[in-house]
Amino acid sequence: MVSVVLFVGMFLPAFVQAQPCVGPDPFYGDCPIDSGLVFLLIAGAAYGIKKVVDARKSSPGQNSEV
């Protein structure tokens, strides 16, 4: 099992290719990062904040008043 994972991890990047960049200068990239990445970052941040808030609510013996 470990050898299969190592094999895939080592040789899969050789077969995976990104879409070609079409534009005036394909070497310096006029290919924008899609808004899907921004959505994933915002969703991840919101999920992390929710987890922190839930953890603070459920921790016993913690009192926010001084």
PDBQT receptor file of N, H, CA, C and O in Angstrom, charges set to zero:
ATOM      1  N   MET A   1       0.820  -1.189   0.000  1.00  0.00    +0.000 N 
ATOM      2  CA  MET A   1       0.000   0.000   0.000  1.00  0.00    +0.000 C 
ATOM      3  C   MET A   1       0.868   1.258   0.000  1.00  0.00    +0.000 C 
ATOM      4  O   MET A   1       0.587   2.219  -0.715  1.00  0.00    +0.000 OA
ATOM      5  N   VAL A   2       1.915   1.235   0.805  1.00  0.00    +0.000 N 
ATOM      6  H   VAL A   2       2.143   0.454   1.386  1.00  0.00    +0.000 HD
ATOM      7  CA  VAL A   2       2.794   2.391   0.883  1.00  0.00    +0.000 C 
ATOM      8  C   VAL A   2       3.512   2.604  -0.447  1.00  0.00    +0.000 C 
ATOM      9  O   VAL A   2       3.723   3.741  -0.869  1.00  0.00    +0.000 OA
ATOM     10  N   SER A   3       3.879   1.527  -1.092  1.00  0.00    +0.000 N 
ATOM     11  H   SER A   3       3.707   0.603  -0.749  1.00  0.00    +0.000 HD
ATOM     12  CA  SER A   3       4.574   1.665  -2.369  1.00  0.00    +0.000 C 
ATOM     13  C   SER A   3       3.655   2.245  -3.448  1.00  0.00    +0.000 C 
ATOM     14  O   SER A   3       4.112   2.987  -4.317  1.00  0.00    +0.000 OA
ATOM     15  N   VAL A   4       2.377   1.912  -3.394  1.00  0.00    +0.000 N 
ATOM     16  H   VAL A   4       2.006   1.309  -2.687  1.00  0.00    +0.000 HD
ATOM     17  CA  VAL A   4       1.424   2.472  -4.358  1.00  0.00    +0.000 C 
ATOM     18  C   VAL A   4       1.291   3.978  -4.147  1.00  0.00    +0.000 C 
ATOM     19  O   VAL A   4       1.282   4.741  -5.113  1.00  0.00    +0.000 OA
ATOM     20  N   VAL A   5       1.188   4.404  -2.904  1.00  0.00    +0.000 N 
ATOM     21  H   VAL A   5       1.196   3.783  -2.119  1.00  0.00    +0.000 HD
ATOM     22  CA  VAL A   5       1.074   5.829  -2.597  1.00  0.00    +0.000 C 
ATOM     23  C   VAL A   5       2.339   6.567  -3.027  1.00  0.00    +0.000 C 
ATOM     24  O   VAL A   5       2.254   7.652  -3.602  1.00  0.00    +0.000 OA
ATOM     25  N   LEU A   6       3.492   6.000  -2.761  1.00  0.00    +0.000 N 
ATOM     26  H   LEU A   6       3.561   5.119  -2.295  1.00  0.00    +0.000 HD
ATOM     27  CA  LEU A   6       4.733   6.634  -3.189  1.00  0.00    +0.000 C 
ATOM     28  C   LEU A   6       4.837   6.704  -4.706  1.00  0.00    +0.000 C 
ATOM     29  O   LEU A   6       5.285   7.712  -5.252  1.00  0.00    +0.000 OA
ATOM     30  N   PHE A   7       4.431   5.649  -5.385  1.00  0.00    +0.000 N 
ATOM     31  H   PHE A   7       4.067   4.829  -4.942  1.00  0.00    +0.000 HD
ATOM     32  CA  PHE A   7       4.468   5.631  -6.842  1.00  0.00    +0.000 C 
ATOM     33  C   PHE A   7       3.569   6.718  -7.425  1.00  0.00    +0.000 C 
ATOM     34  O   PHE A   7       3.979   7.468  -8.311  1.00  0.00    +0.000 OA
ATOM     35  N   VAL A   8       2.345   6.794  -6.921  1.00  0.00    +0.000 N 
ATOM     36  H   VAL A   8       2.012   6.185  -6.201  1.00  0.00    +0.000 HD
ATOM     37  CA  VAL A   8       1.404   7.810  -7.410  1.00  0.00    +0.000 C 
ATOM     38  C   VAL A   8       1.920   9.204  -7.089  1.00  0.00    +0.000 C 
ATOM     39  O   VAL A   8       1.835  10.102  -7.927  1.00  0.00    +0.000 OA
ATOM     40  N   GLY A   9       2.449   9.395  -5.901  1.00  0.00    +0.000 N 
ATOM     41  H   GLY A   9       2.518   8.665  -5.220  1.00  0.00    +0.000 HD
ATOM     42  CA  GLY A   9       2.954  10.703  -5.516  1.00  0.00    +0.000 C 
ATOM     43  C   GLY A   9       4.153  11.149  -6.324  1.00  0.00    +0.000 C 
ATOM     44  O   GLY A   9       4.352  12.346  -6.533  1.00  0.00    +0.000 OA
ATOM     45  N   MET A  10       4.947  10.210  -6.777  1.00  0.00    +0.000 N 
ATOM     46  H   MET A  10       4.785   9.238  -6.608  1.00  0.00    +0.000 HD
ATOM     47  CA  MET A  10       6.146  10.560  -7.529  1.00  0.00    +0.000 C 
ATOM     48  C   MET A  10       5.876  10.747  -9.016  1.00  0.00    +0.000 C 
ATOM     49  O   MET A  10       6.488  11.612  -9.643  1.00  0.00    +0.000 OA
ATOM     50  N   PHE A  11       4.974   9.957  -9.593  1.00  0.00    +0.000 N 
ATOM     51  H   PHE A  11       4.477   9.255  -9.083  1.00  0.00    +0.000 HD
ATOM     52  CA  PHE A  11       4.819   9.957 -11.039  1.00  0.00    +0.000 C 
ATOM     53  C   PHE A  11       3.546  10.620 -11.555  1.00  0.00    +0.000 C 
ATOM     54  O   PHE A  11       3.452  10.903 -12.749  1.00  0.00    +0.000 OA
ATOM     55  N   LEU A  12       2.576  10.872 -10.704  1.00  0.00    +0.000 N 
ATOM     56  H   LEU A  12       2.652  10.642  -9.734  1.00  0.00    +0.000 HD
ATOM     57  CA  LEU A  12       1.353  11.525 -11.155  1.00  0.00    +0.000 C 
ATOM     58  C   LEU A  12       1.594  12.961 -11.627  1.00  0.00    +0.000 C 
ATOM     59  O   LEU A  12       0.993  13.354 -12.627  1.00  0.00    +0.000 OA
ATOM     60  N   PRO A  13       2.425  13.759 -10.981  1.00  0.00    +0.000 N 
ATOM     61  CA  PRO A  13       2.641  15.119 -11.487  1.00  0.00    +0.000 C 
ATOM     62  C   PRO A  13       3.197  15.172 -12.903  1.00  0.00    +0.000 C 
ATOM     63  O   PRO A  13       3.030  16.185 -13.583  1.00  0.00    +0.000 OA
ATOM     64  N   ALA A  14       3.838  14.134 -13.358  1.00  0.00    +0.000 N 
ATOM     65  H   ALA A  14       3.973  13.311 -12.806  1.00  0.00    +0.000 HD
ATOM     66  CA  ALA A  14       4.357  14.118 -14.720  1.00  0.00    +0.000 C 
ATOM     67  C   ALA A  14       3.237  14.022 -15.749  1.00  0.00    +0.000 C 
ATOM     68  O   ALA A  14       3.409  14.452 -16.890  1.00  0.00    +0.000 OA
ATOM     69  N   PHE A  15       2.090  13.464 -15.359  1.00  0.00    +0.000 N 
ATOM     70  H   PHE A  15       1.950  13.115 -14.433  1.00  0.00    +0.000 HD
ATOM     71  CA  PHE A  15       0.977  13.288 -16.281  1.00  0.00    +0.000 C 
ATOM     72  C   PHE A  15      -0.087  14.377 -16.178  1.00  0.00    +0.000 C 
ATOM     73  O   PHE A  15      -0.934  14.501 -17.063  1.00  0.00    +0.000 OA
ATOM     74  N   VAL A  16      -0.050  15.153 -15.122  1.00  0.00    +0.000 N 
ATOM     75  H   VAL A  16       0.638  15.053 -14.404  1.00  0.00    +0.000 HD
ATOM     76  CA  VAL A  16      -1.053  16.187 -14.901  1.00  0.00    +0.000 C 
ATOM     77  C   VAL A  16      -0.509  17.503 -15.432  1.00  0.00    +0.000 C 
ATOM     78  O   VAL A  16       0.588  17.929 -15.072  1.00  0.00    +0.000 OA
ATOM     79  N   GLN A  17      -1.291  18.139 -16.290  1.00  0.00    +0.000 N 
ATOM     80  H   GLN A  17      -2.182  17.794 -16.582  1.00  0.00    +0.000 HD
ATOM     81  CA  GLN A  17      -0.851  19.409 -16.855  1.00  0.00    +0.000 C 
ATOM     82  C   GLN A  17      -1.965  20.424 -16.735  1.00  0.00    +0.000 C 
ATOM     83  O   GLN A  17      -3.144  20.088 -16.843  1.00  0.00    +0.000 OA
ATOM     84  N   ALA A  18      -1.583  21.671 -16.512  1.00  0.00    +0.000 N 
ATOM     85  H   ALA A  18      -0.625  21.945 -16.425  1.00  0.00    +0.000 HD
ATOM     86  CA  ALA A  18      -2.552  22.753 -16.430  1.00  0.00    +0.000 C 
ATOM     87  C   ALA A  18      -2.946  23.192 -17.831  1.00  0.00    +0.000 C 
ATOM     88  O   ALA A  18      -2.316  22.811 -18.817  1.00  0.00    +0.000 OA
ATOM     89  N   GLN A  19      -3.979  23.983 -17.902  1.00  0.00    +0.000 N 
ATOM     90  H   GLN A  19      -4.491  24.293 -17.101  1.00  0.00    +0.000 HD
ATOM     91  CA  GLN A  19      -4.403  24.515 -19.184  1.00  0.00    +0.000 C 
ATOM     92  C   GLN A  19      -3.353  25.491 -19.688  1.00  0.00    +0.000 C 
ATOM     93  O   GLN A  19      -2.722  26.184 -18.889  1.00  0.00    +0.000 OA
ATOM     94  N   PRO A  20      -3.157  25.557 -20.982  1.00  0.00    +0.000 N 
ATOM     95  CA  PRO A  20      -2.193  26.515 -21.509  1.00  0.00    +0.000 C 
ATOM     96  C   PRO A  20      -2.697  27.944 -21.336  1.00  0.00    +0.000 C 
ATOM     97  O   PRO A  20      -3.897  28.211 -21.411  1.00  0.00    +0.000 OA
ATOM     98  N   CYS A  21      -1.785  28.825 -21.111  1.00  0.00    +0.000 N 
ATOM     99  H   CYS A  21      -0.810  28.608 -21.050  1.00  0.00    +0.000 HD
ATOM    100  CA  CYS A  21      -2.125  30.227 -20.930  1.00  0.00    +0.000 C 
ATOM    101  C   CYS A  21      -2.185  30.887 -22.303  1.00  0.00    +0.000 C 
ATOM    102  O   CYS A  21      -1.193  30.908 -23.031  1.00  0.00    +0.000 OA
ATOM    103  N   VAL A  22      -3.317  31.409 -22.643  1.00  0.00    +0.000 N 
ATOM    104  H   VAL A  22      -4.124  31.392 -22.051  1.00  0.00    +0.000 HD
ATOM    105  CA  VAL A  22      -3.464  32.106 -23.913  1.00  0.00    +0.000 C 
ATOM    106  C   VAL A  22      -3.572  33.593 -23.623  1.00  0.00    +0.000 C 
ATOM    107  O   VAL A  22      -4.404  34.029 -22.828  1.00  0.00    +0.000 OA
ATOM    108  N   GLY A  23      -2.747  34.334 -24.260  1.00  0.00    +0.000 N 
ATOM    109  H   GLY A  23      -2.071  33.979 -24.906  1.00  0.00    +0.000 HD
ATOM    110  CA  GLY A  23      -2.740  35.773 -24.059  1.00  0.00    +0.000 C 
ATOM    111  C   GLY A  23      -1.571  36.361 -24.798  1.00  0.00    +0.000 C 
ATOM    112  O   GLY A  23      -0.892  35.661 -25.550  1.00  0.00    +0.000 OA
ATOM    113  N   PRO A  24      -1.325  37.637 -24.598  1.00  0.00    +0.000 N 
ATOM    114  CA  PRO A  24      -0.238  38.278 -25.322  1.00  0.00    +0.000 C 
ATOM    115  C   PRO A  24       1.133  37.725 -24.947  1.00  0.00    +0.000 C 
ATOM    116  O   PRO A  24       2.019  37.649 -25.798  1.00  0.00    +0.000 OA
ATOM    117  N   ASP A  25       1.320  37.338 -23.687  1.00  0.00    +0.000 N 
ATOM    118  H   ASP A  25       0.600  37.399 -22.996  1.00  0.00    +0.000 HD
ATOM    119  CA  ASP A  25       2.619  36.834 -23.254  1.00  0.00    +0.000 C 
ATOM    120  C   ASP A  25       2.410  35.627 -22.349  1.00  0.00    +0.000 C 
ATOM    121  O   ASP A  25       2.274  35.791 -21.136  1.00  0.00    +0.000 OA
ATOM    122  N   PRO A  26       2.381  34.416 -22.907  1.00  0.00    +0.000 N 
ATOM    123  CA  PRO A  26       2.055  33.253 -22.095  1.00  0.00    +0.000 C 
ATOM    124  C   PRO A  26       3.101  32.896 -21.051  1.00  0.00    +0.000 C 
ATOM    125  O   PRO A  26       2.801  32.132 -20.134  1.00  0.00    +0.000 OA
ATOM    126  N   PHE A  27       4.320  33.420 -21.156  1.00  0.00    +0.000 N 
ATOM    127  H   PHE A  27       4.564  34.041 -21.901  1.00  0.00    +0.000 HD
ATOM    128  CA  PHE A  27       5.348  33.052 -20.195  1.00  0.00    +0.000 C 
ATOM    129  C   PHE A  27       5.235  33.832 -18.891  1.00  0.00    +0.000 C 
ATOM    130  O   PHE A  27       5.670  33.346 -17.848  1.00  0.00    +0.000 OA
ATOM    131  N   TYR A  28       4.668  35.016 -18.928  1.00  0.00    +0.000 N 
ATOM    132  H   TYR A  28       4.314  35.412 -19.776  1.00  0.00    +0.000 HD
ATOM    133  CA  TYR A  28       4.567  35.815 -17.715  1.00  0.00    +0.000 C 
ATOM    134  C   TYR A  28       3.146  35.900 -17.208  1.00  0.00    +0.000 C 
ATOM    135  O   TYR A  28       2.855  36.663 -16.286  1.00  0.00    +0.000 OA
ATOM    136  N   GLY A  29       2.289  35.149 -17.783  1.00  0.00    +0.000 N 
ATOM    137  H   GLY A  29       2.525  34.529 -18.531  1.00  0.00    +0.000 HD
ATOM    138  CA  GLY A  29       0.988  34.863 -17.221  1.00  0.00    +0.000 C 
ATOM    139  C   GLY A  29      -0.016  35.984 -17.163  1.00  0.00    +0.000 C 
ATOM    140  O   GLY A  29      -0.020  36.782 -16.225  1.00  0.00    +0.000 OA
ATOM    141  N   ASP A  30      -0.849  36.044 -18.144  1.00  0.00    +0.000 N 
ATOM    142  H   ASP A  30      -0.846  35.396 -18.905  1.00  0.00    +0.000 HD
ATOM    143  CA  ASP A  30      -2.025  36.865 -18.048  1.00  0.00    +0.000 C 
ATOM    144  C   ASP A  30      -3.225  36.004 -17.678  1.00  0.00    +0.000 C 
ATOM    145  O   ASP A  30      -4.371  36.416 -17.858  1.00  0.00    +0.000 OA
ATOM    146  N   CYS A  31      -2.958  34.808 -17.163  1.00  0.00    +0.000 N 
ATOM    147  H   CYS A  31      -2.027  34.473 -17.017  1.00  0.00    +0.000 HD
ATOM    148  CA  CYS A  31      -4.035  33.898 -16.778  1.00  0.00    +0.000 C 
ATOM    149  C   CYS A  31      -4.442  34.207 -15.344  1.00  0.00    +0.000 C 
ATOM    150  O   CYS A  31      -3.661  33.998 -14.415  1.00  0.00    +0.000 OA
ATOM    151  N   PRO A  32      -5.656  34.701 -15.162  1.00  0.00    +0.000 N 
ATOM    152  CA  PRO A  32      -6.086  35.064 -13.806  1.00  0.00    +0.000 C 
ATOM    153  C   PRO A  32      -6.433  33.832 -12.977  1.00  0.00    +0.000 C 
ATOM    154  O   PRO A  32      -6.817  32.790 -13.508  1.00  0.00    +0.000 OA
ATOM    155  N   ILE A  33      -6.291  33.977 -11.683  1.00  0.00    +0.000 N 
ATOM    156  H   ILE A  33      -5.980  34.823 -11.251  1.00  0.00    +0.000 HD
ATOM    157  CA  ILE A  33      -6.760  32.937 -10.774  1.00  0.00    +0.000 C 
ATOM    158  C   ILE A  33      -8.270  33.080 -10.692  1.00  0.00    +0.000 C 
ATOM    159  O   ILE A  33      -8.781  34.179 -10.478  1.00  0.00    +0.000 OA
ATOM    160  N   ASP A  34      -8.963  32.010 -10.856  1.00  0.00    +0.000 N 
ATOM    161  H   ASP A  34      -8.548  31.117 -11.029  1.00  0.00    +0.000 HD
ATOM    162  CA  ASP A  34     -10.418  32.049 -10.918  1.00  0.00    +0.000 C 
ATOM    163  C   ASP A  34     -11.008  32.456  -9.576  1.00  0.00    +0.000 C 
ATOM    164  O   ASP A  34     -10.354  32.321  -8.542  1.00  0.00    +0.000 OA
ATOM    165  N   SER A  35     -12.209  32.942  -9.588  1.00  0.00    +0.000 N 
ATOM    166  H   SER A  35     -12.740  33.052 -10.428  1.00  0.00    +0.000 HD
ATOM    167  CA  SER A  35     -12.867  33.367  -8.359  1.00  0.00    +0.000 C 
ATOM    168  C   SER A  35     -13.215  32.180  -7.469  1.00  0.00    +0.000 C 
ATOM    169  O   SER A  35     -13.552  32.367  -6.300  1.00  0.00    +0.000 OA
ATOM    170  N   GLY A  36     -13.140  30.977  -7.995  1.00  0.00    +0.000 N 
ATOM    171  H   GLY A  36     -12.866  30.825  -8.945  1.00  0.00    +0.000 HD
ATOM    172  CA  GLY A  36     -13.395  29.798  -7.170  1.00  0.00    +0.000 C 
ATOM    173  C   GLY A  36     -12.392  29.664  -6.049  1.00  0.00    +0.000 C 
ATOM    174  O   GLY A  36     -12.735  29.212  -4.957  1.00  0.00    +0.000 OA
ATOM    175  N   LEU A  37     -11.150  30.054  -6.307  1.00  0.00    +0.000 N 
ATOM    176  H   LEU A  37     -10.871  30.422  -7.194  1.00  0.00    +0.000 HD
ATOM    177  CA  LEU A  37     -10.125  30.008  -5.270  1.00  0.00    +0.000 C 
ATOM    178  C   LEU A  37     -10.448  31.001  -4.158  1.00  0.00    +0.000 C 
ATOM    179  O   LEU A  37     -10.274  30.698  -2.978  1.00  0.00    +0.000 OA
ATOM    180  N   VAL A  38     -10.910  32.165  -4.531  1.00  0.00    +0.000 N 
ATOM    181  H   VAL A  38     -11.052  32.411  -5.490  1.00  0.00    +0.000 HD
ATOM    182  CA  VAL A  38     -11.290  33.177  -3.539  1.00  0.00    +0.000 C 
ATOM    183  C   VAL A  38     -12.446  32.650  -2.697  1.00  0.00    +0.000 C 
ATOM    184  O   VAL A  38     -12.453  32.817  -1.477  1.00  0.00    +0.000 OA
ATOM    185  N   PHE A  39     -13.427  32.012  -3.345  1.00  0.00    +0.000 N 
ATOM    186  H   PHE A  39     -13.421  31.877  -4.336  1.00  0.00    +0.000 HD
ATOM    187  CA  PHE A  39     -14.551  31.437  -2.615  1.00  0.00    +0.000 C 
ATOM    188  C   PHE A  39     -14.073  30.388  -1.616  1.00  0.00    +0.000 C 
ATOM    189  O   PHE A  39     -14.550  30.358  -0.481  1.00  0.00    +0.000 OA
ATOM    190  N   LEU A  40     -13.144  29.534  -2.015  1.00  0.00    +0.000 N 
ATOM    191  H   LEU A  40     -12.756  29.558  -2.936  1.00  0.00    +0.000 HD
ATOM    192  CA  LEU A  40     -12.640  28.504  -1.109  1.00  0.00    +0.000 C 
ATOM    193  C   LEU A  40     -11.898  29.106   0.074  1.00  0.00    +0.000 C 
ATOM    194  O   LEU A  40     -12.023  28.614   1.196  1.00  0.00    +0.000 OA
ATOM    195  N   LEU A  41     -11.129  30.160  -0.157  1.00  0.00    +0.000 N 
ATOM    196  H   LEU A  41     -11.027  30.560  -1.068  1.00  0.00    +0.000 HD
ATOM    197  CA  LEU A  41     -10.422  30.822   0.936  1.00  0.00    +0.000 C 
ATOM    198  C   LEU A  41     -11.397  31.453   1.931  1.00  0.00    +0.000 C 
ATOM    199  O   LEU A  41     -11.217  31.336   3.143  1.00  0.00    +0.000 OA
ATOM    200  N   ILE A  42     -12.426  32.121   1.414  1.00  0.00    +0.000 N 
ATOM    201  H   ILE A  42     -12.572  32.217   0.429  1.00  0.00    +0.000 HD
ATOM    202  CA  ILE A  42     -13.417  32.746   2.295  1.00  0.00    +0.000 C 
ATOM    203  C   ILE A  42     -14.193  31.680   3.067  1.00  0.00    +0.000 C 
ATOM    204  O   ILE A  42     -14.439  31.841   4.262  1.00  0.00    +0.000 OA
ATOM    205  N   ALA A  43     -14.577  30.603   2.402  1.00  0.00    +0.000 N 
ATOM    206  H   ALA A  43     -14.378  30.472   1.431  1.00  0.00    +0.000 HD
ATOM    207  CA  ALA A  43     -15.303  29.533   3.072  1.00  0.00    +0.000 C 
ATOM    208  C   ALA A  43     -14.438  28.871   4.148  1.00  0.00    +0.000 C 
ATOM    209  O   ALA A  43     -14.937  28.534   5.222  1.00  0.00    +0.000 OA
ATOM    210  N   GLY A  44     -13.157  28.686   3.870  1.00  0.00    +0.000 N 
ATOM    211  H   GLY A  44     -12.751  28.960   2.998  1.00  0.00    +0.000 HD
ATOM    212  CA  GLY A  44     -12.258  28.099   4.863  1.00  0.00    +0.000 C 
ATOM    213  C   GLY A  44     -12.076  28.993   6.074  1.00  0.00    +0.000 C 
ATOM    214  O   GLY A  44     -12.045  28.514   7.208  1.00  0.00    +0.000 OA
ATOM    215  N   ALA A  45     -11.955  30.299   5.836  1.00  0.00    +0.000 N 
ATOM    216  H   ALA A  45     -11.980  30.688   4.915  1.00  0.00    +0.000 HD
ATOM    217  CA  ALA A  45     -11.816  31.246   6.952  1.00  0.00    +0.000 C 
ATOM    218  C   ALA A  45     -13.088  31.271   7.791  1.00  0.00    +0.000 C 
ATOM    219  O   ALA A  45     -13.018  31.291   9.020  1.00  0.00    +0.000 OA
ATOM    220  N   ALA A  46     -14.250  31.269   7.140  1.00  0.00    +0.000 N 
ATOM    221  H   ALA A  46     -14.307  31.253   6.141  1.00  0.00    +0.000 HD
ATOM    222  CA  ALA A  46     -15.511  31.279   7.880  1.00  0.00    +0.000 C 
ATOM    223  C   ALA A  46     -15.676  29.995   8.690  1.00  0.00    +0.000 C 
ATOM    224  O   ALA A  46     -16.150  30.037   9.826  1.00  0.00    +0.000 OA
ATOM    225  N   TYR A  47     -15.296  28.877   8.126  1.00  0.00    +0.000 N 
ATOM    226  H   TYR A  47     -14.911  28.844   7.204  1.00  0.00    +0.000 HD
ATOM    227  CA  TYR A  47     -15.394  27.601   8.845  1.00  0.00    +0.000 C 
ATOM    228  C   TYR A  47     -14.449  27.591  10.054  1.00  0.00    +0.000 C 
ATOM    229  O   TYR A  47     -14.812  27.103  11.124  1.00  0.00    +0.000 OA
ATOM    230  N   GLY A  48     -13.246  28.127   9.880  1.00  0.00    +0.000 N 
ATOM    231  H   GLY A  48     -12.951  28.524   9.011  1.00  0.00    +0.000 HD
ATOM    232  CA  GLY A  48     -12.306  28.202  10.994  1.00  0.00    +0.000 C 
ATOM    233  C   GLY A  48     -12.815  29.097  12.110  1.00  0.00    +0.000 C 
ATOM    234  O   GLY A  48     -12.679  28.763  13.287  1.00  0.00    +0.000 OA
ATOM    235  N   ILE A  49     -13.400  30.230  11.750  1.00  0.00    +0.000 N 
ATOM    236  H   ILE A  49     -13.511  30.501  10.794  1.00  0.00    +0.000 HD
ATOM    237  CA  ILE A  49     -13.950  31.135  12.766  1.00  0.00    +0.000 C 
ATOM    238  C   ILE A  49     -15.106  30.467  13.505  1.00  0.00    +0.000 C 
ATOM    239  O   ILE A  49     -15.228  30.595  14.723  1.00  0.00    +0.000 OA
ATOM    240  N   LYS A  50     -15.956  29.750  12.761  1.00  0.00    +0.000 N 
ATOM    241  H   LYS A  50     -15.857  29.646  11.772  1.00  0.00    +0.000 HD
ATOM    242  CA  LYS A  50     -17.068  29.041  13.388  1.00  0.00    +0.000 C 
ATOM    243  C   LYS A  50     -16.562  27.993  14.372  1.00  0.00    +0.000 C 
ATOM    244  O   LYS A  50     -17.119  27.848  15.460  1.00  0.00    +0.000 OA
ATOM    245  N   LYS A  51     -15.527  27.271  14.005  1.00  0.00    +0.000 N 
ATOM    246  H   LYS A  51     -15.075  27.389  13.121  1.00  0.00    +0.000 HD
ATOM    247  CA  LYS A  51     -14.972  26.252  14.895  1.00  0.00    +0.000 C 
ATOM    248  C   LYS A  51     -14.410  26.876  16.174  1.00  0.00    +0.000 C 
ATOM    249  O   LYS A  51     -14.576  26.326  17.262  1.00  0.00    +0.000 OA
ATOM    250  N   VAL A  52     -13.747  28.020  16.037  1.00  0.00    +0.000 N 
ATOM    251  H   VAL A  52     -13.611  28.467  15.153  1.00  0.00    +0.000 HD
ATOM    252  CA  VAL A  52     -13.187  28.689  17.215  1.00  0.00    +0.000 C 
ATOM    253  C   VAL A  52     -14.302  29.173  18.134  1.00  0.00    +0.000 C 
ATOM    254  O   VAL A  52     -14.215  29.020  19.352  1.00  0.00    +0.000 OA
ATOM    255  N   VAL A  53     -15.346  29.754  17.556  1.00  0.00    +0.000 N 
ATOM    256  H   VAL A  53     -15.417  29.879  16.567  1.00  0.00    +0.000 HD
ATOM    257  CA  VAL A  53     -16.469  30.240  18.358  1.00  0.00    +0.000 C 
ATOM    258  C   VAL A  53     -17.172  29.080  19.048  1.00  0.00    +0.000 C 
ATOM    259  O   VAL A  53     -17.507  29.184  20.227  1.00  0.00    +0.000 OA
ATOM    260  N   ASP A  54     -17.399  27.994  18.350  1.00  0.00    +0.000 N 
ATOM    261  H   ASP A  54     -17.127  27.910  17.392  1.00  0.00    +0.000 HD
ATOM    262  CA  ASP A  54     -18.036  26.825  18.953  1.00  0.00    +0.000 C 
ATOM    263  C   ASP A  54     -17.174  26.231  20.065  1.00  0.00    +0.000 C 
ATOM    264  O   ASP A  54     -17.702  25.789  21.085  1.00  0.00    +0.000 OA
ATOM    265  N   ALA A  55     -15.869  26.216  19.879  1.00  0.00    +0.000 N 
ATOM    266  H   ALA A  55     -15.440  26.574  19.050  1.00  0.00    +0.000 HD
ATOM    267  CA  ALA A  55     -14.978  25.668  20.903  1.00  0.00    +0.000 C 
ATOM    268  C   ALA A  55     -14.993  26.539  22.151  1.00  0.00    +0.000 C 
ATOM    269  O   ALA A  55     -14.922  26.027  23.268  1.00  0.00    +0.000 OA
ATOM    270  N   ARG A  56     -15.084  27.841  21.968  1.00  0.00    +0.000 N 
ATOM    271  H   ARG A  56     -15.142  28.257  21.061  1.00  0.00    +0.000 HD
ATOM    272  CA  ARG A  56     -15.140  28.745  23.136  1.00  0.00    +0.000 C 
ATOM    273  C   ARG A  56     -16.461  28.618  23.870  1.00  0.00    +0.000 C 
ATOM    274  O   ARG A  56     -16.499  28.737  25.095  1.00  0.00    +0.000 OA
ATOM    275  N   LYS A  57     -17.549  28.379  23.143  1.00  0.00    +0.000 N 
ATOM    276  H   LYS A  57     -17.519  28.282  22.148  1.00  0.00    +0.000 HD
ATOM    277  CA  LYS A  57     -18.857  28.223  23.788  1.00  0.00    +0.000 C 
ATOM    278  C   LYS A  57     -18.938  26.936  24.583  1.00  0.00    +0.000 C 
ATOM    279  O   LYS A  57     -19.539  26.913  25.657  1.00  0.00    +0.000 OA
ATOM    280  N   SER A  58     -18.351  25.876  24.083  1.00  0.00    +0.000 N 
ATOM    281  H   SER A  58     -17.863  25.895  23.210  1.00  0.00    +0.000 HD
ATOM    282  CA  SER A  58     -18.505  24.576  24.716  1.00  0.00    +0.000 C 
ATOM    283  C   SER A  58     -17.436  24.263  25.760  1.00  0.00    +0.000 C 
ATOM    284  O   SER A  58     -17.525  23.227  26.418  1.00  0.00    +0.000 OA
ATOM    285  N   SER A  59     -16.434  25.114  25.935  1.00  0.00    +0.000 N 
ATOM    286  H   SER A  59     -16.361  25.956  25.400  1.00  0.00    +0.000 HD
ATOM    287  CA  SER A  59     -15.410  24.813  26.926  1.00  0.00    +0.000 C 
ATOM    288  C   SER A  59     -15.939  25.095  28.325  1.00  0.00    +0.000 C 
ATOM    289  O   SER A  59     -16.322  26.226  28.625  1.00  0.00    +0.000 OA
ATOM    290  N   PRO A  60     -15.966  24.061  29.199  1.00  0.00    +0.000 N 
ATOM    291  CA  PRO A  60     -16.517  24.207  30.542  1.00  0.00    +0.000 C 
ATOM    292  C   PRO A  60     -15.563  24.976  31.456  1.00  0.00    +0.000 C 
ATOM    293  O   PRO A  60     -14.344  24.903  31.303  1.00  0.00    +0.000 OA
ATOM    294  N   GLY A  61     -16.135  25.709  32.400  1.00  0.00    +0.000 N 
ATOM    295  H   GLY A  61     -17.125  25.769  32.523  1.00  0.00    +0.000 HD
ATOM    296  CA  GLY A  61     -15.327  26.414  33.378  1.00  0.00    +0.000 C 
ATOM    297  C   GLY A  61     -14.749  27.731  32.890  1.00  0.00    +0.000 C 
ATOM    298  O   GLY A  61     -14.082  28.422  33.660  1.00  0.00    +0.000 OA
ATOM    299  N   GLN A  62     -14.975  28.089  31.682  1.00  0.00    +0.000 N 
ATOM    300  H   GLN A  62     -15.518  27.528  31.057  1.00  0.00    +0.000 HD
ATOM    301  CA  GLN A  62     -14.484  29.347  31.140  1.00  0.00    +0.000 C 
ATOM    302  C   GLN A  62     -15.556  30.398  31.317  1.00  0.00    +0.000 C 
ATOM    303  O   GLN A  62     -16.690  30.219  30.873  1.00  0.00    +0.000 OA
ATOM    304  N   ASN A  63     -15.206  31.480  31.957  1.00  0.00    +0.000 N 
ATOM    305  H   ASN A  63     -14.285  31.626  32.317  1.00  0.00    +0.000 HD
ATOM    306  CA  ASN A  63     -16.135  32.580  32.149  1.00  0.00    +0.000 C 
ATOM    307  C   ASN A  63     -15.508  33.815  31.565  1.00  0.00    +0.000 C 
ATOM    308  O   ASN A  63     -14.395  34.177  31.947  1.00  0.00    +0.000 OA
ATOM    309  N   SER A  64     -16.192  34.484  30.639  1.00  0.00    +0.000 N 
ATOM    310  H   SER A  64     -17.096  34.190  30.328  1.00  0.00    +0.000 HD
ATOM    311  CA  SER A  64     -15.601  35.642  29.972  1.00  0.00    +0.000 C 
ATOM    312  C   SER A  64     -15.664  36.895  30.830  1.00  0.00    +0.000 C 
ATOM    313  O   SER A  64     -14.992  37.882  30.531  1.00  0.00    +0.000 OA
ATOM    314  N   GLU A  65     -16.476  36.870  31.911  1.00  0.00    +0.000 N 
ATOM    315  H   GLU A  65     -17.022  36.068  32.154  1.00  0.00    +0.000 HD
ATOM    316  CA  GLU A  65     -16.571  38.044  32.766  1.00  0.00    +0.000 C 
ATOM    317  C   GLU A  65     -15.414  38.056  33.761  1.00  0.00    +0.000 C 
ATOM    318  O   GLU A  65     -14.998  37.008  34.256  1.00  0.00    +0.000 OA
ATOM    319  N   VAL A  66     -14.906  39.233  34.042  1.00  0.00    +0.000 N 
ATOM    320  H   VAL A  66     -15.243  40.084  33.640  1.00  0.00    +0.000 HD
ATOM    321  CA  VAL A  66     -13.774  39.352  34.973  1.00  0.00    +0.000 C 
ATOM    322  C   VAL A  66     -14.234  39.885  36.289  1.00  0.00    +0.000 C 
ATOM    323  O   VAL A  66     -13.426  40.056  37.202  1.00  0.00    +0.000 OA
TER     324      VAL A  66
